[in-house]
Amino acid sequence: MKILAVALCLILSTCVKAAQSNAAPAPDSAVSAVQSKIDPAKEADIRHLMEVVGTAGLVRQLMGSVEQTLKPTLVNALPPGDYREKLADLFFEKFHSKFDIQHLLDLAVARYDENFSDEEIKGLIKFYETPLGQKVITALPKLTAELQQDGQKLGRQMGRDAMIEVLSEHPDIARALQDASHGASPASR
């Protein structure tokens, strides 16, 4: 999730720079994938699969989770000031107004079409309509969230350990970091 947060911050900074320079957004290459013709029967099967799995609800849930996780990262990535919280709120409000779940589902149809045969889609539908398939649908989001939390916790610990080792192996960098956090420049030492 941290990588996702960093990626979003990079995207957001690009958006801010583009907005400041009034640059036109890059064309969406995934849209062209949707425009390719898909066999109507296979498309219906894919949409049925997404319905059985609850894809739209999962996307909404993911978006809420991502926003909740990324908002503090966005706020902290902005230069200091009282405006940051309001800017983040307004950004997410605007983002939600532009977010079209149907467009995302259409993109998903194209991706399923690229990666699965119609026979495989039908097999997935059969599976997800079974009690075990329904359990997977119910359990997987919770399992994924728990694994993300475990991964974040492990990543924080590994990151902390790695930083401690680097700073103990390089006292000159440790001093520079300490000076920078106290506002002292290397020349003022």
Secondary structure, 3 states (H helix, E strand, C coil): CHHHHHHHHHHHHHHHHHHHHCCCCCCCHHHHHHHCCCCHHHHHHHHHHHHHHCHHHHHHHHHHHHHHHHHHHHHHHCCCCCCHHHHHHHHHHHHHHHCCHHHHHHHHHHHHHHHCCHHHHHHHHHHHCCHHHHHHHHHHHHHHHHHHHHHHHHHHHHHHHHHHHHHHHCHHHHHHHHHHHCCCCHHHC
